[in-house]
Amino acid sequence: MSAAFDPGAAAVAARDARRLLAVLRDEIISLAQTLVRIDSTAMPPDGREAPAQRALARILKKHGLDVELYDTGFVNRSHHPYARRERHYAGRPNLIVRMPGTGRGRSLLLSGHIDTVPPGVGRWRESPWSGTIRNGRLYGRGSFDMKGGLAAQFGVCLALKRAGVRLGGDLLCESVVDEEWAGGGGTLAARLRGDKADACVIGEVSNLSVFRATRGGHFFEIEVRAGDPGRYFSREEVISPAVAMGRLLGWIDAWAAKRRRVKKQGAYRDFPDPAPVQVLALEANRFDPRIPWSVPLEARVRVYFQFLPHEDVTAVVGKAQASFEQFCRRDPFFQRHKPAWQDLVNPPLFGHELPADHPWTQCLVRCATAVLRRPVTASAAEFPCDAFLNQNHFGIPTLIFGPCGAGAHNVDEYVTTRSVLLAAETALAAALLWCNFTA
């Protein structure tokens, strides 16, 4: 490891970052509030990210930054395997800020997604778009996942611009669309058009931990139709798939147990359940007063398999499908009423892993340690994201580092304001160290 990344150099970078950001603390939190207050929900095949992207562009331009909004519709014409053909990208712009360096350092990409999941059906204490700050917590849909992280990353650009600091290498900061729902279309659009760097950090939900690895993931549904509405209120047997679904859940549970025994290695070697199998939804009629009391005619289950970075995801999915076919052949009910397996996204998401001794890993870990004033080690994320697109498909070493919070994809989501500022300090310190390094 070069002396440029030793703890002393990281401490200097952290001190400079703290100084440069001190006058922008209120503006960074205000930016996070503004983004949370704009609905940027994605609901495949579409997304409503454009208003938030335009508002972000206006704010950044007021600070004199070089901002570009560009439409991602060209992804639909791409031949890349991760261009989701069933999704619409036209009218969903990405945003990028470029801060050219002097040409004497490494380049860095700060990346994050502007889209959020819907607020859901649960009851929020306040509006999902309130942006209310209470007891150091900024509430609202997307505050944690991941508009707080976006505000922190663009705070880096604001600080450098305000201070007139030009890094040695180029700094790029982007806000992309279509990350949720196993998307990746915004990240794919950015890479296909040529926005690349020597390293990348995604400001995802890491609770101020450095994640050097992410999991892969596959989502699918199994549906069975078995009932005949004409037999209800008759002497004929009324067939219900609900009880049989219990046996199907047993098959899923057996796979969950099998996946807990998968070979653990690398960043996931200490995880008790390294590759979870989870039931995300189960349905056979609903507890809804609008639905008459009746035997269900159909039932379905939504399943989520996760994978480790070293696994052959396609092979594991193939084995699961073969096991499902075998289960159906052995079960008398499912022999007569064959369930349908439907992939919700195809191809599945893959994981990624950056070595612990990679220069970029060491740089970010040491900067985080200096900023947070406590030991930070590089660990692994409990979720998939689009990091694998950057690293596996475009060769950009990628890490995850973002603020603290809770409630992602649930009610009363929040991010802590202090952690947003610490995330900004860490990203800026890393930029100062990485981009000003010359081999």
ZAMARGU-4260 file (C-alpha; in steps of 0.2 Angstrom, whole numbers, plus 5000, padded with zeros to 4 digits):
<rodrens>
0) 5000/5000/5000 | 5007/5017/4995 | 5011/5029/5009 | 4998/5041/5000 | 4985/5030/5009
5) 4992/5029/5026 | 4982/5034/5041 | 4992/5051/5042 | 4987/5056/5025 | 4969/5050/5028
10) 4968/5061/5044 | 4974/5076/5034 | 4961/5073/5021 | 4947/5071/5034 | 4953/5087/5043
15) 4952/5096/5026 | 4935/5089/5022 | 4928/5094/5039 | 4934/5112/5036 | 4927/5113/5018
20) 4910/5106/5023 | 4908/5116/5039 | 4899/5131/5030 | 4887/5119/5020 | 4880/5109/5034
25) 4863/5117/5033 | 4862/5117/5014 | 4866/5098/5013 | 4852/5094/5025 | 4840/5106/5016
30) 4845/5097/5000 | 4840/5080/5007 | 4824/5088/5013 | 4820/5095/4996 | 4823/5078/4988
35) 4812/5069/5001 | 4798/5081/4998 | 4797/5077/4979 | 4788/5060/4975 | 4801/5051/4964
40) 4792/5034/4965 | 4796/5020/4953 | 4783/5007/4949 | 4788/4996/4935 | 4787/4998/4920
45) 4788/5017/4924 | 4795/5029/4936 | 4792/5047/4942 | 4810/5053/4944 | 4810/5067/4933
50) 4803/5081/4944 | 4816/5077/4958 | 4830/5076/4945 | 4825/5093/4938 | 4824/5101/4956
55) 4841/5094/4960 | 4848/5101/4944 | 4841/5118/4948 | 4849/5118/4965 | 4866/5113/4959
60) 4866/5125/4944 | 4863/5139/4957 | 4880/5134/4964 | 4889/5135/4947 | 4891/5117/4945
65) 4892/5109/4927 | 4875/5099/4927 | 4869/5088/4913 | 4852/5080/4913 | 4850/5066/4899
70) 4836/5055/4895 | 4839/5036/4897 | 4827/5030/4884 | 4841/5024/4873 | 4843/5009/4886
75) 4828/5001/4877 | 4838/5000/4861 | 4853/4993/4869 | 4858/4975/4867 | 4865/4974/4885
80) 4858/4959/4894 | 4853/4970/4909 | 4842/4981/4898 | 4825/4977/4905 | 4815/4975/4890
85) 4798/4977/4899 | 4803/4994/4907 | 4800/5011/4900 | 4815/5023/4901 | 4810/5038/4890
90) 4806/5053/4900 | 4816/5047/4915 | 4832/5057/4915 | 4849/5054/4924 | 4859/5068/4931
95) 4877/5070/4931 | 4890/5083/4938 | 4907/5083/4931 | 4922/5092/4940 | 4937/5090/4928
100) 4954/5087/4937 | 4971/5094/4933 | 4975/5077/4925 | 4987/5072/4939 | 4977/5060/4948
105) 4964/5046/4948 | 4946/5049/4944 | 4931/5045/4956 | 4913/5042/4953 | 4900/5046/4967
110) 4884/5037/4962 | 4866/5035/4969 | 4848/5032/4964 | 4834/5045/4965 | 4820/5033/4963
115) 4811/5026/4978 | 4798/5012/4981 | 4780/5017/4984 | 4775/5023/5002 | 4765/5006/5004
120) 4749/5003/5013 | 4754/5005/5031 | 4750/5021/5041 | 4764/5034/5042 | 4765/5045/5057
125) 4766/5060/5045 | 4766/5061/5026 | 4779/5050/5017 | 4784/5066/5008 | 4785/5077/5024
130) 4804/5079/5025 | 4801/5083/5044 | 4816/5083/5055 | 4813/5077/5073 | 4826/5073/5086
135) 4839/5072/5073 | 4830/5061/5061 | 4824/5066/5044 | 4808/5057/5040 | 4800/5052/5023
140) 4800/5040/5009 | 4818/5038/5002 | 4826/5048/5016 | 4837/5033/5020 | 4836/5024/5003
145) 4844/5034/4997 | 4841/5053/4996 | 4851/5056/5012 | 4866/5048/5003 | 4863/5058/4987
150) 4863/5074/4997 | 4879/5069/5005 | 4888/5065/4989 | 4882/5081/4980 | 4888/5090/4995
155) 4905/5085/4990 | 4903/5094/4974 | 4896/5110/4983 | 4911/5110/4995 | 4924/5109/4981
160) 4915/5122/4970 | 4913/5134/4984 | 4931/5133/4990 | 4938/5133/4972 | 4947/5117/4974
165) 4952/5107/4959 | 4957/5089/4962 | 4970/5080/4952 | 4958/5068/4945 | 4941/5070/4938
170) 4926/5069/4950 | 4909/5063/4943 | 4893/5063/4954 | 4877/5056/4947 | 4859/5053/4952
175) 4852/5038/4942 | 4834/5032/4939 | 4827/5014/4940 | 4837/5006/4954 | 4823/4999/4964
180) 4813/4983/4959 | 4829/4975/4954 | 4832/4988/4940 | 4849/4995/4936 | 4843/5004/4920
185) 4849/5021/4926 | 4867/5014/4930 | 4867/5005/4914 | 4863/5020/4904 | 4877/5030/4913
190) 4890/5017/4909 | 4884/5014/4891 | 4886/5032/4887 | 4904/5032/4894 | 4903/5040/4911
195) 4916/5030/4920 | 4930/5032/4933 | 4945/5023/4941 | 4934/5020/4956 | 4916/5022/4962
200) 4907/5023/4979 | 4888/5021/4980 | 4879/5031/4994 | 4867/5017/4998 | 4861/5012/5015
205) 4877/5006/5024 | 4875/5014/5041 | 4892/5022/5039 | 4900/5005/5036 | 4911/5002/5021
210) 4903/4988/5011 | 4915/4980/4998 | 4903/4966/4993 | 4885/4964/4988 | 4874/4949/4986
215) 4865/4944/4970 | 4846/4941/4970 | 4832/4933/4960 | 4814/4936/4962 | 4800/4924/4956
220) 4782/4920/4959 | 4773/4903/4959 | 4754/4903/4956 | 4742/4889/4956 | 4724/4889/4950
225) 4713/4875/4956 | 4695/4880/4960 | 4679/4880/4950 | 4668/4894/4955 | 4653/4884/4948
230) 4655/4871/4962 | 4653/4884/4976 | 4636/4881/4985 | 4634/4864/4976 | 4636/4846/4981
235) 4652/4845/4971 | 4669/4845/4980 | 4676/4863/4981 | 4695/4862/4978 | 4706/4875/4986
240) 4724/4878/4983 | 4727/4886/5000 | 4731/4870/5010 | 4742/4863/4996 | 4752/4880/4996
245) 4757/4875/5014 | 4767/4860/5006 | 4774/4872/4994 | 4780/4883/5008 | 4788/4868/5015
250) 4798/4866/4999 | 4804/4884/5000 | 4808/4882/5018 | 4819/4866/5014 | 4828/4877/5001
255) 4831/4891/5015 | 4839/4878/5026 | 4850/4871/5011 | 4855/4889/5007 | 4861/4892/5025
260) 4874/4879/5022 | 4881/4886/5007 | 4900/4888/5007 | 4904/4905/5015 | 4920/4914/5010
265) 4927/4932/5007 | 4917/4946/5014 | 4902/4935/5019 | 4912/4922/5029 | 4905/4928/5045
270) 4887/4929/5040 | 4876/4916/5049 | 4863/4916/5035 | 4874/4920/5020 | 4862/4918/5006
275) 4844/4919/5013 | 4828/4912/5004 | 4813/4923/5009 | 4795/4923/5006 | 4790/4941/5001
280) 4771/4938/4999 | 4758/4925/5001 | 4740/4926/4994 | 4725/4915/4994 | 4710/4927/4996
285) 4712/4942/5007 | 4705/4949/5023 | 4696/4962/5014 | 4677/4966/5018 | 4675/4968/4999
290) 4679/4950/4996 | 4664/4938/5000 | 4668/4923/5011 | 4673/4910/4999 | 4685/4896/4996
295) 4700/4903/4986 | 4701/4898/4968 | 4720/4903/4966 | 4735/4905/4977 | 4752/4912/4974
300) 4768/4915/4983 | 4783/4927/4979 | 4800/4921/4983 | 4817/4929/4985 | 4833/4920/4983
305) 4850/4929/4987 | 4867/4923/4981 | 4885/4926/4986 | 4897/4935/4974 | 4907/4919/4970
310) 4891/4909/4965 | 4885/4903/4948 | 4868/4912/4950 | 4861/4904/4934 | 4866/4887/4939
315) 4858/4889/4957 | 4842/4896/4949 | 4842/4881/4937 | 4844/4869/4951 | 4829/4877/4961
320) 4818/4876/4946 | 4823/4857/4943 | 4819/4854/4962 | 4802/4863/4960 | 4797/4852/4945
325) 4802/4836/4955 | 4792/4842/4970 | 4777/4845/4958 | 4778/4827/4951 | 4778/4820/4968
330) 4764/4829/4975 | 4746/4822/4970 | 4738/4839/4971 | 4751/4848/4961 | 4752/4834/4948
335) 4733/4838/4944 | 4735/4857/4946 | 4752/4862/4939 | 4759/4878/4947 | 4766/4891/4936
340) 4784/4898/4939 | 4786/4916/4933 | 4803/4925/4935 | 4800/4943/4940 | 4816/4949/4933
345) 4827/4941/4921 | 4842/4939/4921 | 4844/4939/4940 | 4855/4951/4949 | 4873/4946/4953
350) 4884/4950/4968 | 4901/4958/4967 | 4916/4959/4979 | 4931/4970/4979 | 4947/4964/4988
355) 4950/4970/5005 | 4967/4975/5000 | 4962/4984/4985 | 4969/5002/4985 | 4951/5010/4983
360) 4945/4999/4998 | 4960/5004/5009 | 4958/5023/5004 | 4939/5023/5009 | 4942/5013/5025
365) 4955/5024/5031 | 4946/5040/5027 | 4930/5033/5036 | 4941/5029/5051 | 4948/5046/5051
370) 4932/5055/5049 | 4922/5044/5062 | 4937/5043/5074 | 4934/5025/5076 | 4941/5009/5068
375) 4931/5005/5052 | 4933/4989/5042 | 4927/4983/5025 | 4912/4971/5027 | 4898/4966/5016
380) 4880/4972/5012 | 4865/4962/5017 | 4857/4967/5000 | 4859/4967/4981 | 4861/4983/4972
385) 4868/4989/4955 | 4886/4989/4961 | 4889/4973/4951 | 4885/4982/4935 | 4899/4995/4938
390) 4912/4982/4943 | 4908/4966/4934 | 4902/4973/4918 | 4912/4989/4916 | 4927/4986/4927
395) 4925/5000/4940 | 4930/4995/4957 | 4915/4999/4968 | 4911/5001/4986 | 4895/5006/4996
400) 4895/5019/5009 | 4880/5029/5016 | 4872/5037/5031 | 4863/5029/5045 | 4844/5027/5047
405) 4830/5014/5047 | 4813/5010/5039 | 4819/5007/5021 | 4804/5000/5011 | 4793/5002/5026
410) 4783/5016/5035 | 4791/5030/5045 | 4808/5028/5035 | 4821/5040/5042 | 4839/5045/5040
415) 4849/5054/5054 | 4855/5071/5049 | 4872/5069/5058 | 4876/5054/5048 | 4872/5062/5032
420) 4885/5075/5036 | 4898/5062/5041 | 4895/5053/5025 | 4898/5069/5016 | 4914/5072/5025
425) 4920/5054/5022 | 4916/5055/5003 | 4925/5072/5002 | 4940/5065/5012 | 4941/5050/5000
430) 4940/5061/4985 | 4954/5072/4991 | 4965/5057/4994 | 4961/5046/4979 | 4960/5060/4966
435) 4975/5068/4971 | 4986/5052/4971 | 4998/5049/4957 | 5007/5033/4955
</rodrens>
